[in-house]
């Protein structure tokens, strides 16, 4: 059994996950959905939904994004159709960069 890893998160990460959780909870209550109803629609447990709404950074990002979509939280300030354009743009940039990042090798001493 793997040993439990204690992670530390930056203040920005903690605040961002808390904000996302609050936005999901706000969207859920505006749509008059109970926690159990939303959890059932997303295929997760009510406990996981509660952890996400409290801003737990250990929850899966895909589940968080799915919940946001279900309650109408807009991500990236973009329409769904323009996300494909942003993805294509990122893929084009990534194609120009090296496939892997390696540590620099020993500096060459060329003073003869």
N, C-alpha and C positions, 0 to 999 in steps of 0.2 A: 504494500500500500504506500503511495507516495506521501512524503512528508509535507505537512501544511506549510505553505510559504507565506510569510508576513510581508506584505507589500506596503510601501509608503507612496502616497499620492500627493501631488502638488496641490496647492490651494486652488489654482485654476481648475484642475481636474475635479476636485471636490465640489467647487461652486458650479461648474458646468453640469455635472451629473445631478446635482440638487435642482438646478433650474430646469433641466429636461424632465425630471420627475414631477416637478410642480406643474409644468406645462401639460404633461400627460394627465395628471390628476384634474387639472382645470378643464381640459377637453372632455374628459370622462364625465365630470359632473355637469358640464354644460349640455351634454347629450343625454343626461339623466340615465347613465348606465351605472349599475352597481359594480363593485369591484369583481364580484363573481361573474357577472355577465361579460365584462371585458376580458377577464382571464380565460373564460371559456372560448370566446371568439378568437383569442390569440393562441389558444392551445397550451396555456401555461397554468401553473397553480396560482391560487389567490395570494399565497405567501410571496411568490416571486414578484407578482404585480405590486404588492405592498413594499417590497425592498426597492423596486425600481422607482416607485413614487416617492420614496424617502431619499433617493439619490445614491444608492449603493453602487459604487464603481465596479464591483465584481460581477455584475450581471452582463449577460451576453449582449453585445451591441446590436446584433440582428434582431433580437427580441425587442429591445428598446426602440429601434427604428420601426418595427412592425406595429408596436403599440402606438407610436406617434402617428403613423399613417392611419390607423384605425380611428383615432379620435380627432384627426384633422390638423395635427401640428405640422406646420410647414418647415421643412428642413432645408437649409442652404438658401433660403429666400428665392427659390426657383420653382417653376412649374415642372411637373413630371416630364413633359416633353422636352424641356430644355436641359434636363439632367443628362440625357443621352448626348447632347452636344458637349457638355462639360466633361463627360466621361471620355469622349473621343479626343477632346483637347488634351486631357491628362495622358491618355495613351500615346498621343503623338509626341508629347514632351518626353515621356518615359522611353520611347523608342530611340531618342537621341542620346540618352544617357547610358553609361555602362550598365551591363546586366547585374554586376555585383560590385560591392564596395569592399576594397581590401585595404589593410593597413599598409602605409608606405613602407617600402623596403629600406634597408640600411642606406644611408646617404653615401653617394659615391665620392670618394676623395680623389679628385683629379688634379691635385697640386703636385706636379712632378719636380 
